[in-house]
Amino acid sequence: MHAYVIFFGFTAQGIQKIKDSPARVEAAKQTVREMGGDVKAFYGILGSQFDTMFILDAPDDEAVAKMVLAIARGGYVRTETHRLFTEDEYGKIVSALP
């Protein structure tokens, strides 16, 4: 499993129906689980271009791409996704540099 962060920004439709957001978060977590991932944390974000975020584990980039597309196609959020590296993974990458 690999770690990822997915940032979510509300669309106009998402902010108009903001009171439904907690249910959408639960539905998105379920989508991630059904596609083989595990949401480790959810945060609302203050002072950013993004409104909420997930930190999750997933098998690979392709699985995360499917998760993000499945969540975003509802029209309530736009997403930005990043692969995260643990300190050990980062150390191996850096030590392998020529």
N, C-alpha and C positions, 0 to 999 in steps of 0.2 A: 504494500500500500504506500501511496505517496501523499504528501500533505499539500493542500491548496487553500487559497483564500479567494472567496468570491465576494466582490463588492456589488451591492445592489443600489441603484438610483431609481426613485419613483418616477414613472411617467405621469403625464397629466391624469390619465385614468387611474393610476395607482394612488395619487394624492387625493383625488376626488372621492375615492372609496377607502380612505385611510383606516376607517374603523374596522374594515374587514382584514386589515393587514395581519393581525395575530393568527387568524385562521389560514391565511395564505402562507405564512411562515411555516406552520405545521404541515400544510400540504407540500411545500417545497422540501421539508425534511423527509417526508414520506417518499417523495420522488427520488431523492438522493439514496435513501435506503433500498428502494426497489431496484435501483440501478447499480447496486453493489457498493455504495459509499456509506460513510458514517459521519454525520455532522457532530463535530467535537464542541463547537461553540457558536452562539449567535450573539451579535452585538448590534445595538442601535448606535449610530455615529453622530456626534455633534461637531459642527464646524468643518465639514468636508463636502466635497461634491457628491459624495455617496451618503445614503441614508441608513443602510444596514449592511451587515456582512455575515458570512458563514466562514468558519474554519472547518475544513473537513478532510477526511482521508478517502482516497479513491484508488482503484486499481491502476489507472493510467490516464493519460491526457484525453484519449478518445472517449473514455467513460465520462470524464468531467465535461467534455464538449457536449455530449448528449444530455447530461443533467442540466447544464446551463440553457441549452436550447429548449428543453422541455419546460423549464421554469419560465423562461422569458417569453415563450410563445403565448402565454396568457395575456400579455400586453400591459402588465402592471409595473414592470421593472425593466431597466436596462442593466447590463452586467459588465463587469470587468473581472477577469480571472487571472490568477498568478499561481505558479508552482512554487511551493516553499521547500527549502532544504534545511534539514536539521543541522545542528552544529557539526556533527560527525560527517554528514554528507558534504557539507561545505568545506570542511577540512580536507577531505579526500579530493575534491575538485581542485582546490588551490594547490595541494601538494603534488598533483599530477601535471601542473603547468611546466612547460619547458624552461 
